[in-house]
Amino acid sequence: MRFHPSRIVLLAAVALAAMCNGAHAAFPDKPIKLVTPFPPGGQVPTMAYMLAMRMGTALGQPVVLEPRPGAGGTIAASAVAKAPKDGYTLLFATSGMLGIAKYQQKDLAYDPVADFAPIAHLGVVAVGVFASNQAGIATPEQLLAAARANPGKINFSSPGIGSVSHLAGELLKARARVDMVHVPYQGFTAQVTDLIGGRTELAFAGMASGLPQVREGRFKLVAIAGKSRSKMTPEVPALGELLPGYDAPAWLGIVAPAGTPPDVLSRLEAAAQESLKDPALLKGLEEQGLDLEVIAGRGFGDKIRRELPLWEEAVKASSTPAR
């Protein structure tokens, strides 16, 4: 039996398409790496591990954490941006690496929008505004009144220069038009020690870190540094209630390298969405201080783009312009 040359070409094309479709349909057929920006232990790596375990179950293949710490998460983000576009290397992303870094580093090795395909936004690690017991500040209104009455005399601390907590304070200064002095620390422990001792008046820090101290009466929780209240303390107002447009979202999410096949992204997105319906996982994430706000891929991408001007404003308002 003889075939016309055009028929042979057609059959070859059909066979090739079937092979490609079969390869994608088989995804995943080996373990997936989830690159994290922090070393093992701590709040964010713990949440990444919990989600990876559940997603591995949903995908039928292990999701293995690969720590790439350093440079505020940009080492991890750079590695994933350059990884093969096959869905087997993902990034546990933060608003620091896909928002703040764009305006802090002139020679950033990746573009936070163009180089990544969003899969799922998990939620926000709420930042609290804490006040020393000696400061006489217990409400957002009192905070603003004190800052306006004492320009340049009130200190606010953060766990590090360029962190979300730091820029939350700088954005407050810009939006409220007040002058406060930033005092950076290397992590929360030293930061909270000086707050308890009254050596600083205010501290911007993660809610999960500060709340136990508040419950022991060592200092006060004045406000949430965001547009809305935290689910952990719904009675505490957000700065966005007094300052329209104010927000400092320390979000967490999962992204893949841009160019990953759409069907692979759909599989990963479905696995993430399925995982985030598991009551045990949700409870565990909330216990780690995450205010859950699940957003699917496209909506997550829109959120990243929408927040870039906010981070640009915050970095410009800070004392650490792009270097």
Sequence and secondary structure as in RCSB ss.txt:
>XXXX:A:sequence
MRFHPSRIVLLAAVALAAMCNGAHAAFPDKPIKLVTPFPPGGQVPTMAYMLAMRMGTALGQPVVLEPRPGAGGTI
AASAVAKAPKDGYTLLFATSGMLGIAKYQQKDLAYDPVADFAPIAHLGVVAVGVFASNQAGIATPEQLLAAARAN
PGKINFSSPGIGSVSHLAGELLKARARVDMVHVPYQGFTAQVTDLIGGRTELAFAGMASGLPQVREGRFKLVAIA
GKSRSKMTPEVPALGELLPGYDAPAWLGIVAPAGTPPDVLSRLEAAAQESLKDPALLKGLEEQGLDLEVIAGRGF
GDKIRRELPLWEEAVKASSTPAR
>XXXX:A:secstr
    HHHHHHHHHHHHHHHHHHHHHT  SS EEEEESS SSSHHHHHHHHHHHHHHHHHTS EEEEE   GGGHH
HHHHHHTS SSSSEEEEEETIIIIIHHHH TT SS TTTTEEEEEEEEEE EEEEEETTTT  SHHHHHHHHHHS
TTT EEEESSTTSHHHHHHHHHHHHHT   EEEE SSHHHHHHHHHTTSSSEEEEEHHHHHHHHHTTSEEEEEES
SSS  TT TTS BGGGTSTT     EEEEEEETT  HHHHHHHHHHHHHHTT HHHHHHHHHTTEEEEEEEHHHH
HHHHHHHHHHHHHHHHHSS    
